[in-house]
Amino acid sequence: MKESKQKKKTLKKRVLETKISIPEKVNASIDNSTVSLTGPLGETKRKLAYPGIITAMKEGNIVISTKKNNAHGKKMVFTFKAHIKNMIVGVIDGYKYSMKICSGHFPMTVTVQGSQLVVKNFIGEKTPRSIDIPEGVKVKVEGDKISIESIDKELAGMTASRIEEKTKRRAFDPRIFQDGIYIVDKGDKRV
């Protein structure tokens, strides 16, 4: 009985470690817990720092490890792993969100002017609504469709949600008053 308790204690003390293999098209480096990836579409950086979590390069792989082999340590290790995998996909394939412009009551005009998306005549308003486009995100308006592309999944998703939020009508039944700009296809599919 004492041996089984000792085995359980030694199992808990093991270091949790996971490896992420880097594809040939991607160059990776880690500097002070900042992971930098460069691929065919560009470069992306992300600071991945958390107490007890170690991120390092070993033999062409990114290794994420923790000495705290408990539920919280596992969550953080696999969260870091998911972020790095999203970065790898971003620099190789990129992410694309598709949106649809719906204007049933008033003809809406949507244009890209510099680093802003401008929505004119939304539900008959005189003042245009504008949404800032972050650096590293490409927005194209083609007829009644908007495409948002970026190598950063979070930036692309955040831009799409800001556009949708800016053209949301509160206190109206969305089944009847469908004017707005809505996300049709999320960035899970690659460019």
ABEGO torsion letter per residue (X at the ends): XAAAAAAAAAAAABBBBBBBBBBAABBBBBBGGBBBBBBAAEBBBBBBBBBGBBBBBBGGBBBBBBABBBAAAAAAAAAAAAAAAAAAAAAAAEBBBBBBBBBAABBBBBBBBEABBBBBGBGGBABBBBBBBBBGBBBBBBEABBBBBBABAAAAAAAAAAAAAAABBBGBBAAABABEBBBABBAABBX
